[in-house]
Amino acid sequence: MGEYRDSANRLSFTLSERSDDFRAFADRMTALHGEAIQKLSGLDQAYWDFEVNGATVVLHADVFAGVSIHVEDGSREGLLREIARELTA
């Protein structure tokens, strides 16, 4: 699991280098935190939003970058770390 920050200093975690693993992470996220509140999927990317304790957590797949997770507004780093650990345990 890789940790990185974007240009706005928002924390994200790479869960897998393979975008094919997205469905397994999405199923685990659903089992742990309920159904996605929004699902956007295209040919080479997917964004699924989950509401977790008042925060929008985004599970993202990109054919070139793999699977990652972040909190939409960049807040709640502790929550994001906890979810990333749950998903990769």
PDB file of N, CA, C and O in Angstrom:
ATOM      1  N   MET A   1       0.857  -1.165   0.000  1.00  0.00           N
ATOM      2  CA  MET A   1       0.000   0.000   0.000  1.00  0.00           C
ATOM      3  C   MET A   1       0.905   1.231   0.000  1.00  0.00           C
ATOM      4  O   MET A   1       1.773   1.380   0.860  1.00  0.00           O
ATOM      5  N   GLY A   2       0.691   2.093  -0.962  1.00  0.00           N
ATOM      6  CA  GLY A   2       1.485   3.309  -1.049  1.00  0.00           C
ATOM      7  C   GLY A   2       0.694   4.525  -0.595  1.00  0.00           C
ATOM      8  O   GLY A   2      -0.505   4.635  -0.853  1.00  0.00           O
ATOM      9  N   GLU A   3       1.368   5.418   0.072  1.00  0.00           N
ATOM     10  CA  GLU A   3       0.764   6.650   0.569  1.00  0.00           C
ATOM     11  C   GLU A   3       1.311   7.810  -0.250  1.00  0.00           C
ATOM     12  O   GLU A   3       2.517   7.879  -0.484  1.00  0.00           O
ATOM     13  N   TYR A   4       0.456   8.714  -0.686  1.00  0.00           N
ATOM     14  CA  TYR A   4       0.946   9.885  -1.396  1.00  0.00           C
ATOM     15  C   TYR A   4       0.030  11.077  -1.172  1.00  0.00           C
ATOM     16  O   TYR A   4      -1.096  10.931  -0.696  1.00  0.00           O
ATOM     17  N   ARG A   5       0.521  12.246  -1.516  1.00  0.00           N
ATOM     18  CA  ARG A   5      -0.239  13.493  -1.401  1.00  0.00           C
ATOM     19  C   ARG A   5      -0.259  14.184  -2.753  1.00  0.00           C
ATOM     20  O   ARG A   5       0.733  14.184  -3.481  1.00  0.00           O
ATOM     21  N   ASP A   6      -1.399  14.771  -3.078  1.00  0.00           N
ATOM     22  CA  ASP A   6      -1.490  15.505  -4.336  1.00  0.00           C
ATOM     23  C   ASP A   6      -0.967  16.925  -4.163  1.00  0.00           C
ATOM     24  O   ASP A   6      -0.456  17.269  -3.097  1.00  0.00           O
ATOM     25  N   SER A   7      -1.089  17.745  -5.190  1.00  0.00           N
ATOM     26  CA  SER A   7      -0.535  19.104  -5.145  1.00  0.00           C
ATOM     27  C   SER A   7      -1.217  19.987  -4.101  1.00  0.00           C
ATOM     28  O   SER A   7      -0.656  21.002  -3.688  1.00  0.00           O
ATOM     29  N   ALA A   8      -2.423  19.610  -3.672  1.00  0.00           N
ATOM     30  CA  ALA A   8      -3.134  20.353  -2.624  1.00  0.00           C
ATOM     31  C   ALA A   8      -2.897  19.742  -1.243  1.00  0.00           C
ATOM     32  O   ALA A   8      -3.556  20.118  -0.273  1.00  0.00           O
ATOM     33  N   ASN A   9      -1.948  18.792  -1.154  1.00  0.00           N
ATOM     34  CA  ASN A   9      -1.576  18.123   0.091  1.00  0.00           C
ATOM     35  C   ASN A   9      -2.657  17.194   0.632  1.00  0.00           C
ATOM     36  O   ASN A   9      -2.677  16.906   1.829  1.00  0.00           O
ATOM     37  N   ARG A  10      -3.561  16.719  -0.233  1.00  0.00           N
ATOM     38  CA  ARG A  10      -4.583  15.760   0.187  1.00  0.00           C
ATOM     39  C   ARG A  10      -3.997  14.349   0.138  1.00  0.00           C
ATOM     40  O   ARG A  10      -3.337  13.970  -0.829  1.00  0.00           O
ATOM     41  N   LEU A  11      -4.247  13.592   1.184  1.00  0.00           N
ATOM     42  CA  LEU A  11      -3.724  12.236   1.331  1.00  0.00           C
ATOM     43  C   LEU A  11      -4.535  11.238   0.502  1.00  0.00           C
ATOM     44  O   LEU A  11      -5.764  11.305   0.453  1.00  0.00           O
ATOM     45  N   SER A  12      -3.827  10.317  -0.145  1.00  0.00           N
ATOM     46  CA  SER A  12      -4.436   9.192  -0.858  1.00  0.00           C
ATOM     47  C   SER A  12      -3.592   7.954  -0.603  1.00  0.00           C
ATOM     48  O   SER A  12      -2.420   8.052  -0.237  1.00  0.00           O
ATOM     49  N   PHE A  13      -4.193   6.793  -0.797  1.00  0.00           N
ATOM     50  CA  PHE A  13      -3.474   5.535  -0.693  1.00  0.00           C
ATOM     51  C   PHE A  13      -3.671   4.735  -1.970  1.00  0.00           C
ATOM     52  O   PHE A  13      -4.788   4.617  -2.473  1.00  0.00           O
ATOM     53  N   THR A  14      -2.585   4.189  -2.488  1.00  0.00           N
ATOM     54  CA  THR A  14      -2.673   3.233  -3.583  1.00  0.00           C
ATOM     55  C   THR A  14      -2.888   1.873  -2.947  1.00  0.00           C
ATOM     56  O   THR A  14      -2.067   1.413  -2.154  1.00  0.00           O
ATOM     57  N   LEU A  15      -3.990   1.233  -3.296  1.00  0.00           N
ATOM     58  CA  LEU A  15      -4.324  -0.072  -2.726  1.00  0.00           C
ATOM     59  C   LEU A  15      -3.776  -1.209  -3.573  1.00  0.00           C
ATOM     60  O   LEU A  15      -3.445  -2.275  -3.053  1.00  0.00           O
ATOM     61  N   SER A  16      -3.679  -0.980  -4.887  1.00  0.00           N
ATOM     62  CA  SER A  16      -3.186  -1.994  -5.806  1.00  0.00           C
ATOM     63  C   SER A  16      -2.688  -1.314  -7.075  1.00  0.00           C
ATOM     64  O   SER A  16      -3.221  -0.281  -7.481  1.00  0.00           O
ATOM     65  N   GLU A  17      -1.691  -1.878  -7.684  1.00  0.00           N
ATOM     66  CA  GLU A  17      -1.184  -1.370  -8.965  1.00  0.00           C
ATOM     67  C   GLU A  17      -2.060  -1.843 -10.129  1.00  0.00           C
ATOM     68  O   GLU A  17      -1.928  -1.345 -11.247  1.00  0.00           O
ATOM     69  N   ARG A  18      -2.945  -2.795  -9.871  1.00  0.00           N
ATOM     70  CA  ARG A  18      -3.782  -3.397 -10.927  1.00  0.00           C
ATOM     71  C   ARG A  18      -5.222  -2.894 -10.830  1.00  0.00           C
ATOM     72  O   ARG A  18      -5.888  -3.105  -9.816  1.00  0.00           O
ATOM     73  N   SER A  19      -5.696  -2.235 -11.876  1.00  0.00           N
ATOM     74  CA  SER A  19      -7.075  -1.743 -11.872  1.00  0.00           C
ATOM     75  C   SER A  19      -8.078  -2.895 -11.831  1.00  0.00           C
ATOM     76  O   SER A  19      -9.222  -2.702 -11.421  1.00  0.00           O
ATOM     77  N   ASP A  20      -7.662  -4.078 -12.247  1.00  0.00           N
ATOM     78  CA  ASP A  20      -8.542  -5.254 -12.205  1.00  0.00           C
ATOM     79  C   ASP A  20      -8.944  -5.626 -10.775  1.00  0.00           C
ATOM     80  O   ASP A  20      -9.923  -6.346 -10.580  1.00  0.00           O
ATOM     81  N   ASP A  21      -8.210  -5.151  -9.790  1.00  0.00           N
ATOM     82  CA  ASP A  21      -8.530  -5.436  -8.393  1.00  0.00           C
ATOM     83  C   ASP A  21      -9.637  -4.541  -7.841  1.00  0.00           C
ATOM     84  O   ASP A  21     -10.061  -4.718  -6.699  1.00  0.00           O
ATOM     85  N   PHE A  22     -10.110  -3.585  -8.634  1.00  0.00           N
ATOM     86  CA  PHE A  22     -11.108  -2.621  -8.162  1.00  0.00           C
ATOM     87  C   PHE A  22     -12.342  -3.315  -7.606  1.00  0.00           C
ATOM     88  O   PHE A  22     -12.800  -2.973  -6.516  1.00  0.00           O
ATOM     89  N   ARG A  23     -12.879  -4.264  -8.320  1.00  0.00           N
ATOM     90  CA  ARG A  23     -14.129  -4.906  -7.899  1.00  0.00           C
ATOM     91  C   ARG A  23     -13.985  -5.585  -6.537  1.00  0.00           C
ATOM     92  O   ARG A  23     -14.910  -5.539  -5.726  1.00  0.00           O
ATOM     93  N   ALA A  24     -12.851  -6.208  -6.280  1.00  0.00           N
ATOM     94  CA  ALA A  24     -12.630  -6.853  -4.982  1.00  0.00           C
ATOM     95  C   ALA A  24     -12.612  -5.807  -3.866  1.00  0.00           C
ATOM     96  O   ALA A  24     -13.196  -6.027  -2.804  1.00  0.00           O
ATOM     97  N   PHE A  25     -11.948  -4.675  -4.097  1.00  0.00           N
ATOM     98  CA  PHE A  25     -11.932  -3.611  -3.090  1.00  0.00           C
ATOM     99  C   PHE A  25     -13.318  -2.994  -2.928  1.00  0.00           C
ATOM    100  O   PHE A  25     -13.723  -2.675  -1.810  1.00  0.00           O
ATOM    101  N   ALA A  26     -14.045  -2.824  -4.025  1.00  0.00           N
ATOM    102  CA  ALA A  26     -15.399  -2.270  -3.948  1.00  0.00           C
ATOM    103  C   ALA A  26     -16.323  -3.203  -3.158  1.00  0.00           C
ATOM    104  O   ALA A  26     -17.131  -2.741  -2.353  1.00  0.00           O
ATOM    105  N   ASP A  27     -16.204  -4.501  -3.387  1.00  0.00           N
ATOM    106  CA  ASP A  27     -17.018  -5.466  -2.634  1.00  0.00           C
ATOM    107  C   ASP A  27     -16.687  -5.427  -1.151  1.00  0.00           C
ATOM    108  O   ASP A  27     -17.585  -5.478  -0.310  1.00  0.00           O
ATOM    109  N   ARG A  28     -15.402  -5.336  -0.826  1.00  0.00           N
ATOM    110  CA  ARG A  28     -14.987  -5.270   0.592  1.00  0.00           C
ATOM    111  C   ARG A  28     -15.469  -3.964   1.229  1.00  0.00           C
ATOM    112  O   ARG A  28     -15.940  -3.966   2.366  1.00  0.00           O
ATOM    113  N   MET A  29     -15.352  -2.859   0.505  1.00  0.00           N
ATOM    114  CA  MET A  29     -15.815  -1.569   1.012  1.00  0.00           C
ATOM    115  C   MET A  29     -17.318  -1.615   1.265  1.00  0.00           C
ATOM    116  O   MET A  29     -17.789  -1.104   2.281  1.00  0.00           O
ATOM    117  N   THR A  30     -18.066  -2.215   0.362  1.00  0.00           N
ATOM    118  CA  THR A  30     -19.515  -2.354   0.525  1.00  0.00           C
ATOM    119  C   THR A  30     -19.844  -3.207   1.746  1.00  0.00           C
ATOM    120  O   THR A  30     -20.744  -2.870   2.515  1.00  0.00           O
ATOM    121  N   ALA A  31     -19.124  -4.298   1.926  1.00  0.00           N
ATOM    122  CA  ALA A  31     -19.372  -5.170   3.077  1.00  0.00           C
ATOM    123  C   ALA A  31     -19.087  -4.455   4.392  1.00  0.00           C
ATOM    124  O   ALA A  31     -19.791  -4.668   5.379  1.00  0.00           O
ATOM    125  N   LEU A  32     -18.071  -3.616   4.412  1.00  0.00           N
ATOM    126  CA  LEU A  32     -17.678  -2.930   5.646  1.00  0.00           C
ATOM    127  C   LEU A  32     -18.460  -1.649   5.917  1.00  0.00           C
ATOM    128  O   LEU A  32     -18.718  -1.314   7.073  1.00  0.00           O
ATOM    129  N   HIS A  33     -18.844  -0.921   4.849  1.00  0.00           N
ATOM    130  CA  HIS A  33     -19.389   0.426   5.037  1.00  0.00           C
ATOM    131  C   HIS A  33     -20.686   0.705   4.278  1.00  0.00           C
ATOM    132  O   HIS A  33     -21.155   1.843   4.268  1.00  0.00           O
ATOM    133  N   GLY A  34     -21.267  -0.301   3.649  1.00  0.00           N
ATOM    134  CA  GLY A  34     -22.550  -0.110   2.966  1.00  0.00           C
ATOM    135  C   GLY A  34     -22.388   0.227   1.495  1.00  0.00           C
ATOM    136  O   GLY A  34     -21.278   0.391   0.988  1.00  0.00           O
ATOM    137  N   GLU A  35     -23.519   0.326   0.832  1.00  0.00           N
ATOM    138  CA  GLU A  35     -23.556   0.566  -0.609  1.00  0.00           C
ATOM    139  C   GLU A  35     -22.957   1.922  -0.979  1.00  0.00           C
ATOM    140  O   GLU A  35     -23.022   2.876  -0.205  1.00  0.00           O
ATOM    141  N   ALA A  36     -22.381   1.988  -2.156  1.00  0.00           N
ATOM    142  CA  ALA A  36     -21.859   3.246  -2.683  1.00  0.00           C
ATOM    143  C   ALA A  36     -23.020   4.210  -2.904  1.00  0.00           C
ATOM    144  O   ALA A  36     -24.105   3.802  -3.317  1.00  0.00           O
ATOM    145  N   ILE A  37     -22.786   5.493  -2.628  1.00  0.00           N
ATOM    146  CA  ILE A  37     -23.828   6.493  -2.836  1.00  0.00           C
ATOM    147  C   ILE A  37     -23.806   7.017  -4.265  1.00  0.00           C
ATOM    148  O   ILE A  37     -24.781   7.608  -4.728  1.00  0.00           O
ATOM    149  N   GLN A  38     -22.693   6.800  -4.965  1.00  0.00           N
ATOM    150  CA  GLN A  38     -22.597   7.167  -6.373  1.00  0.00           C
ATOM    151  C   GLN A  38     -21.564   6.276  -7.033  1.00  0.00           C
ATOM    152  O   GLN A  38     -20.520   5.980  -6.452  1.00  0.00           O
ATOM    153  N   LYS A  39     -21.866   5.847  -8.264  1.00  0.00           N
ATOM    154  CA  LYS A  39     -20.939   5.014  -9.025  1.00  0.00           C
ATOM    155  C   LYS A  39     -20.771   5.616 -10.413  1.00  0.00           C
ATOM    156  O   LYS A  39     -21.731   5.712 -11.177  1.00  0.00           O
ATOM    157  N   LEU A  40     -19.558   6.016 -10.733  1.00  0.00           N
ATOM    158  CA  LEU A  40     -19.231   6.521 -12.058  1.00  0.00           C
ATOM    159  C   LEU A  40     -18.181   5.599 -12.645  1.00  0.00           C
ATOM    160  O   LEU A  40     -17.103   5.445 -12.071  1.00  0.00           O
ATOM    161  N   SER A  41     -18.479   4.987 -13.774  1.00  0.00           N
ATOM    162  CA  SER A  41     -17.547   4.047 -14.390  1.00  0.00           C
ATOM    163  C   SER A  41     -17.464   4.310 -15.882  1.00  0.00           C
ATOM    164  O   SER A  41     -18.472   4.566 -16.541  1.00  0.00           O
ATOM    165  N   GLY A  42     -16.251   4.242 -16.403  1.00  0.00           N
ATOM    166  CA  GLY A  42     -16.015   4.389 -17.831  1.00  0.00           C
ATOM    167  C   GLY A  42     -15.147   3.249 -18.319  1.00  0.00           C
ATOM    168  O   GLY A  42     -14.979   2.241 -17.634  1.00  0.00           O
ATOM    169  N   LEU A  43     -14.601   3.419 -19.505  1.00  0.00           N
ATOM    170  CA  LEU A  43     -13.777   2.360 -20.081  1.00  0.00           C
ATOM    171  C   LEU A  43     -12.470   2.148 -19.331  1.00  0.00           C
ATOM    172  O   LEU A  43     -12.022   1.012 -19.176  1.00  0.00           O
ATOM    173  N   ASP A  44     -11.854   3.235 -18.864  1.00  0.00           N
ATOM    174  CA  ASP A  44     -10.543   3.091 -18.233  1.00  0.00           C
ATOM    175  C   ASP A  44     -10.466   3.654 -16.819  1.00  0.00           C
ATOM    176  O   ASP A  44      -9.387   3.675 -16.227  1.00  0.00           O
ATOM    177  N   GLN A  45     -11.599   4.117 -16.262  1.00  0.00           N
ATOM    178  CA  GLN A  45     -11.618   4.638 -14.895  1.00  0.00           C
ATOM    179  C   GLN A  45     -12.951   4.331 -14.224  1.00  0.00           C
ATOM    180  O   GLN A  45     -13.972   4.131 -14.883  1.00  0.00           O
ATOM    181  N   ALA A  46     -12.911   4.301 -12.901  1.00  0.00           N
ATOM    182  CA  ALA A  46     -14.134   4.169 -12.101  1.00  0.00           C
ATOM    183  C   ALA A  46     -13.950   4.986 -10.825  1.00  0.00           C
ATOM    184  O   ALA A  46     -12.869   5.015 -10.238  1.00  0.00           O
ATOM    185  N   TYR A  47     -15.018   5.640 -10.416  1.00  0.00           N
ATOM    186  CA  TYR A  47     -15.056   6.380  -9.149  1.00  0.00           C
ATOM    187  C   TYR A  47     -16.316   5.954  -8.415  1.00  0.00           C
ATOM    188  O   TYR A  47     -17.423   6.181  -8.902  1.00  0.00           O
ATOM    189  N   TRP A  48     -16.160   5.343  -7.257  1.00  0.00           N
ATOM    190  CA  TRP A  48     -17.308   4.991  -6.428  1.00  0.00           C
ATOM    191  C   TRP A  48     -17.193   5.760  -5.122  1.00  0.00           C
ATOM    192  O   TRP A  48     -16.166   5.700  -4.446  1.00  0.00           O
ATOM    193  N   ASP A  49     -18.246   6.481  -4.773  1.00  0.00           N
ATOM    194  CA  ASP A  49     -18.281   7.265  -3.542  1.00  0.00           C
ATOM    195  C   ASP A  49     -19.049   6.522  -2.463  1.00  0.00           C
ATOM    196  O   ASP A  49     -20.130   5.987  -2.707  1.00  0.00           O
ATOM    197  N   PHE A  50     -18.479   6.497  -1.269  1.00  0.00           N
ATOM    198  CA  PHE A  50     -19.104   5.881  -0.107  1.00  0.00           C
ATOM    199  C   PHE A  50     -19.211   6.934   0.994  1.00  0.00           C
ATOM    200  O   PHE A  50     -18.278   7.706   1.212  1.00  0.00           O
ATOM    201  N   GLU A  51     -20.337   6.964   1.678  1.00  0.00           N
ATOM    202  CA  GLU A  51     -20.495   7.850   2.834  1.00  0.00           C
ATOM    203  C   GLU A  51     -20.084   7.048   4.065  1.00  0.00           C
ATOM    204  O   GLU A  51     -20.689   6.024   4.382  1.00  0.00           O
ATOM    205  N   VAL A  52     -19.046   7.526   4.755  1.00  0.00           N
ATOM    206  CA  VAL A  52     -18.525   6.846   5.934  1.00  0.00           C
ATOM    207  C   VAL A  52     -18.354   7.888   7.043  1.00  0.00           C
ATOM    208  O   VAL A  52     -17.518   8.786   6.945  1.00  0.00           O
ATOM    209  N   ASN A  53     -19.148   7.754   8.082  1.00  0.00           N
ATOM    210  CA  ASN A  53     -19.054   8.660   9.238  1.00  0.00           C
ATOM    211  C   ASN A  53     -19.049  10.136   8.832  1.00  0.00           C
ATOM    212  O   ASN A  53     -18.263  10.927   9.353  1.00  0.00           O
ATOM    213  N   GLY A  54     -19.921  10.492   7.913  1.00  0.00           N
ATOM    214  CA  GLY A  54     -20.059  11.883   7.499  1.00  0.00           C
ATOM    215  C   GLY A  54     -19.063  12.359   6.463  1.00  0.00           C
ATOM    216  O   GLY A  54     -19.083  13.533   6.095  1.00  0.00           O
ATOM    217  N   ALA A  55     -18.199  11.493   5.984  1.00  0.00           N
ATOM    218  CA  ALA A  55     -17.208  11.862   4.962  1.00  0.00           C
ATOM    219  C   ALA A  55     -17.483  11.067   3.687  1.00  0.00           C
ATOM    220  O   ALA A  55     -17.944   9.927   3.740  1.00  0.00           O
ATOM    221  N   THR A  56     -17.196  11.680   2.547  1.00  0.00           N
ATOM    222  CA  THR A  56     -17.295  10.974   1.275  1.00  0.00           C
ATOM    223  C   THR A  56     -15.935  10.376   0.955  1.00  0.00           C
ATOM    224  O   THR A  56     -14.961  11.091   0.718  1.00  0.00           O
ATOM    225  N   VAL A  57     -15.889   9.050   0.952  1.00  0.00           N
ATOM    226  CA  VAL A  57     -14.663   8.312   0.672  1.00  0.00           C
ATOM    227  C   VAL A  57     -14.763   7.813  -0.765  1.00  0.00           C
ATOM    228  O   VAL A  57     -15.744   7.167  -1.135  1.00  0.00           O
ATOM    229  N   VAL A  58     -13.744   8.113  -1.577  1.00  0.00           N
ATOM    230  CA  VAL A  58     -13.762   7.792  -2.999  1.00  0.00           C
ATOM    231  C   VAL A  58     -12.808   6.647  -3.284  1.00  0.00           C
ATOM    232  O   VAL A  58     -11.609   6.729  -3.014  1.00  0.00           O
ATOM    233  N   LEU A  59     -13.366   5.576  -3.839  1.00  0.00           N
ATOM    234  CA  LEU A  59     -12.569   4.456  -4.318  1.00  0.00           C
ATOM    235  C   LEU A  59     -12.410   4.666  -5.819  1.00  0.00           C
ATOM    236  O   LEU A  59     -13.402   4.781  -6.539  1.00  0.00           O
ATOM    237  N   HIS A  60     -11.172   4.718  -6.290  1.00  0.00           N
ATOM    238  CA  HIS A  60     -10.888   5.084  -7.675  1.00  0.00           C
ATOM    239  C   HIS A  60     -10.057   4.004  -8.347  1.00  0.00           C
ATOM    240  O   HIS A  60      -9.104   3.486  -7.763  1.00  0.00           O
ATOM    241  N   ALA A  61     -10.423   3.670  -9.574  1.00  0.00           N
ATOM    242  CA  ALA A  61      -9.625   2.757 -10.386  1.00  0.00           C
ATOM    243  C   ALA A  61      -9.231   3.464 -11.672  1.00  0.00           C
ATOM    244  O   ALA A  61     -10.042   4.151 -12.291  1.00  0.00           O
ATOM    245  N   ASP A  62      -7.994   3.289 -12.060  1.00  0.00           N
ATOM    246  CA  ASP A  62      -7.474   3.840 -13.310  1.00  0.00           C
ATOM    247  C   ASP A  62      -6.636   2.755 -13.962  1.00  0.00           C
ATOM    248  O   ASP A  62      -5.785   2.151 -13.309  1.00  0.00           O
ATOM    249  N   VAL A  63      -6.866   2.503 -15.229  1.00  0.00           N
ATOM    250  CA  VAL A  63      -6.180   1.414 -15.915  1.00  0.00           C
ATOM    251  C   VAL A  63      -4.655   1.570 -15.852  1.00  0.00           C
ATOM    252  O   VAL A  63      -3.936   0.571 -15.874  1.00  0.00           O
ATOM    253  N   PHE A  64      -4.158   2.797 -15.774  1.00  0.00           N
ATOM    254  CA  PHE A  64      -2.716   3.028 -15.727  1.00  0.00           C
ATOM    255  C   PHE A  64      -2.174   3.172 -14.305  1.00  0.00           C
ATOM    256  O   PHE A  64      -1.005   2.871 -14.062  1.00  0.00           O
ATOM    257  N   ALA A  65      -3.002   3.626 -13.362  1.00  0.00           N
ATOM    258  CA  ALA A  65      -2.521   3.915 -12.008  1.00  0.00           C
ATOM    259  C   ALA A  65      -2.958   2.900 -10.967  1.00  0.00           C
ATOM    260  O   ALA A  65      -2.448   2.927  -9.847  1.00  0.00           O
ATOM    261  N   GLY A  66      -3.878   2.010 -11.290  1.00  0.00           N
ATOM    262  CA  GLY A  66      -4.337   1.014 -10.333  1.00  0.00           C
ATOM    263  C   GLY A  66      -5.515   1.508  -9.514  1.00  0.00           C
ATOM    264  O   GLY A  66      -6.318   2.311  -9.988  1.00  0.00           O
ATOM    265  N   VAL A  67      -5.616   1.022  -8.278  1.00  0.00           N
ATOM    266  CA  VAL A  67      -6.742   1.328  -7.396  1.00  0.00           C
ATOM    267  C   VAL A  67      -6.242   2.194  -6.242  1.00  0.00           C
ATOM    268  O   VAL A  67      -5.234   1.883  -5.608  1.00  0.00           O
ATOM    269  N   SER A  68      -6.966   3.286  -5.979  1.00  0.00           N
ATOM    270  CA  SER A  68      -6.599   4.167  -4.877  1.00  0.00           C
ATOM    271  C   SER A  68      -7.845   4.580  -4.111  1.00  0.00           C
ATOM    272  O   SER A  68      -8.972   4.331  -4.538  1.00  0.00           O
ATOM    273  N   ILE A  69      -7.615   5.213  -2.974  1.00  0.00           N
ATOM    274  CA  ILE A  69      -8.710   5.663  -2.116  1.00  0.00           C
ATOM    275  C   ILE A  69      -8.326   7.004  -1.504  1.00  0.00           C
ATOM    276  O   ILE A  69      -7.171   7.231  -1.143  1.00  0.00           O
ATOM    277  N   HIS A  70      -9.322   7.892  -1.394  1.00  0.00           N
ATOM    278  CA  HIS A  70      -9.102   9.188  -0.754  1.00  0.00           C
ATOM    279  C   HIS A  70     -10.430   9.718  -0.221  1.00  0.00           C
ATOM    280  O   HIS A  70     -11.499   9.240  -0.598  1.00  0.00           O
ATOM    281  N   VAL A  71     -10.345  10.710   0.657  1.00  0.00           N
ATOM    282  CA  VAL A  71     -11.535  11.406   1.139  1.00  0.00           C
ATOM    283  C   VAL A  71     -11.730  12.601   0.211  1.00  0.00           C
ATOM    284  O   VAL A  71     -10.789  13.346  -0.065  1.00  0.00           O
ATOM    285  N   GLU A  72     -12.953  12.773  -0.262  1.00  0.00           N
ATOM    286  CA  GLU A  72     -13.241  13.747  -1.304  1.00  0.00           C
ATOM    287  C   GLU A  72     -12.686  15.142  -1.027  1.00  0.00           C
ATOM    288  O   GLU A  72     -12.082  15.746  -1.914  1.00  0.00           O
ATOM    289  N   ASP A  73     -12.876  15.662   0.170  1.00  0.00           N
ATOM    290  CA  ASP A  73     -12.432  17.024   0.456  1.00  0.00           C
ATOM    291  C   ASP A  73     -11.043  17.084   1.092  1.00  0.00           C
ATOM    292  O   ASP A  73     -10.587  18.162   1.475  1.00  0.00           O
ATOM    293  N   GLY A  74     -10.370  15.945   1.206  1.00  0.00           N
ATOM    294  CA  GLY A  74      -9.018  15.912   1.751  1.00  0.00           C
ATOM    295  C   GLY A  74      -8.933  15.890   3.268  1.00  0.00           C
ATOM    296  O   GLY A  74      -7.838  15.831   3.828  1.00  0.00           O
ATOM    297  N   SER A  75     -10.067  15.936   3.930  1.00  0.00           N
ATOM    298  CA  SER A  75     -10.065  15.909   5.395  1.00  0.00           C
ATOM    299  C   SER A  75     -10.099  14.469   5.902  1.00  0.00           C
ATOM    300  O   SER A  75     -10.079  13.519   5.120  1.00  0.00           O
ATOM    301  N   ARG A  76     -10.148  14.330   7.201  1.00  0.00           N
ATOM    302  CA  ARG A  76     -10.358  13.033   7.852  1.00  0.00           C
ATOM    303  C   ARG A  76      -9.268  12.001   7.542  1.00  0.00           C
ATOM    304  O   ARG A  76      -9.558  10.858   7.188  1.00  0.00           O
ATOM    305  N   GLU A  77      -8.024  12.427   7.682  1.00  0.00           N
ATOM    306  CA  GLU A  77      -6.903  11.529   7.393  1.00  0.00           C
ATOM    307  C   GLU A  77      -6.907  10.285   8.272  1.00  0.00           C
ATOM    308  O   GLU A  77      -6.558   9.202   7.804  1.00  0.00           O
ATOM    309  N   GLY A  78      -7.295  10.420   9.535  1.00  0.00           N
ATOM    310  CA  GLY A  78      -7.358   9.259  10.424  1.00  0.00           C
ATOM    311  C   GLY A  78      -8.359   8.232   9.924  1.00  0.00           C
ATOM    312  O   GLY A  78      -8.075   7.034   9.915  1.00  0.00           O
ATOM    313  N   LEU A  79      -9.524   8.696   9.510  1.00  0.00           N
ATOM    314  CA  LEU A  79     -10.543   7.798   8.953  1.00  0.00           C
ATOM    315  C   LEU A  79     -10.022   7.122   7.697  1.00  0.00           C
ATOM    316  O   LEU A  79     -10.203   5.917   7.522  1.00  0.00           O
ATOM    317  N   LEU A  80      -9.380   7.877   6.825  1.00  0.00           N
ATOM    318  CA  LEU A  80      -8.846   7.309   5.587  1.00  0.00           C
ATOM    319  C   LEU A  80      -7.799   6.240   5.882  1.00  0.00           C
ATOM    320  O   LEU A  80      -7.801   5.182   5.254  1.00  0.00           O
ATOM    321  N   ARG A  81      -6.919   6.505   6.819  1.00  0.00           N
ATOM    322  CA  ARG A  81      -5.908   5.500   7.184  1.00  0.00           C
ATOM    323  C   ARG A  81      -6.560   4.217   7.705  1.00  0.00           C
ATOM    324  O   ARG A  81      -6.139   3.113   7.359  1.00  0.00           O
ATOM    325  N   GLU A  82      -7.581   4.373   8.530  1.00  0.00           N
ATOM    326  CA  GLU A  82      -8.286   3.210   9.083  1.00  0.00           C
ATOM    327  C   GLU A  82      -8.935   2.390   7.966  1.00  0.00           C
ATOM    328  O   GLU A  82      -8.822   1.164   7.959  1.00  0.00           O
ATOM    329  N   ILE A  83      -9.599   3.038   7.044  1.00  0.00           N
ATOM    330  CA  ILE A  83     -10.262   2.333   5.940  1.00  0.00           C
ATOM    331  C   ILE A  83      -9.238   1.646   5.046  1.00  0.00           C
ATOM    332  O   ILE A  83      -9.437   0.498   4.648  1.00  0.00           O
ATOM    333  N   ALA A  84      -8.159   2.325   4.729  1.00  0.00           N
ATOM    334  CA  ALA A  84      -7.116   1.719   3.897  1.00  0.00           C
ATOM    335  C   ALA A  84      -6.549   0.459   4.553  1.00  0.00           C
ATOM    336  O   ALA A  84      -6.303  -0.540   3.878  1.00  0.00           O
ATOM    337  N   ARG A  85      -6.344   0.509   5.870  1.00  0.00           N
ATOM    338  CA  ARG A  85      -5.872  -0.675   6.593  1.00  0.00           C
ATOM    339  C   ARG A  85      -6.904  -1.805   6.524  1.00  0.00           C
ATOM    340  O   ARG A  85      -6.548  -2.962   6.302  1.00  0.00           O
ATOM    341  N   GLU A  86      -8.183  -1.465   6.717  1.00  0.00           N
ATOM    342  CA  GLU A  86      -9.244  -2.477   6.639  1.00  0.00           C
ATOM    343  C   GLU A  86      -9.255  -3.159   5.271  1.00  0.00           C
ATOM    344  O   GLU A  86      -9.381  -4.380   5.175  1.00  0.00           O
ATOM    345  N   LEU A  87      -9.126  -2.367   4.234  1.00  0.00           N
ATOM    346  CA  LEU A  87      -9.230  -2.904   2.871  1.00  0.00           C
ATOM    347  C   LEU A  87      -8.053  -3.753   2.466  1.00  0.00           C
ATOM    348  O   LEU A  87      -8.184  -4.628   1.611  1.00  0.00           O
ATOM    349  N   THR A  88      -6.899  -3.511   3.068  1.00  0.00           N
ATOM    350  CA  THR A  88      -5.698  -4.260   2.671  1.00  0.00           C
ATOM    351  C   THR A  88      -5.311  -5.336   3.673  1.00  0.00           C
ATOM    352  O   THR A  88      -4.306  -6.022   3.486  1.00  0.00           O
ATOM    353  N   ALA A  89      -6.091  -5.490   4.730  1.00  0.00           N
ATOM    354  CA  ALA A  89      -5.784  -6.506   5.750  1.00  0.00           C
ATOM    355  C   ALA A  89      -6.056  -7.907   5.245  1.00  0.00           C
ATOM    356  O   ALA A  89      -5.851  -8.877   5.975  1.00  0.00           O
TER     357      ALA A  89
END
